[in-house]
């Protein structure tokens, strides 16, 4: 990524509910970059030596990771409740 580059990353609309939590994690991992949610997905802005292709993969991975976390949360909660008895 060159100085003050902007990358627009399209995310499928079905994954949009998971973007805010994924962006929190990405801001921690890449503090030099600015991540914003957009109508189409995510915009990344900033100066970094990170490869844009790798950054797009990382954004998609973090969004999908959050989806899996949210989808499996009820199952984990049920297991914890069962173990706590």
C-alpha positions, 0 to 999 in steps of 0.5 A: 500500500502506498502513502495514504492509499484507499482500498475499497473492499466489497463484502456480500450484504449477508455479512454486513451485520458482522462488519462492526465487530470485525473492524474493532479487531482489525483496528487493533491488528492494524493501528496505522490504518483507518477502517470504515464501514460503507454501503458496499463493505469496508474502506481502508485508508492509510499508509502501510507496507501491507500488501493490498491483496493480503489486507483484503483477505484479512478483512474478509477473514475477520468478517467471516470469523465474526459470523462464525462466532455469532452463529455458534454463540447459542450452542456454546452458551448451551454447552456452558450452561449444561456443564455448570449444572 
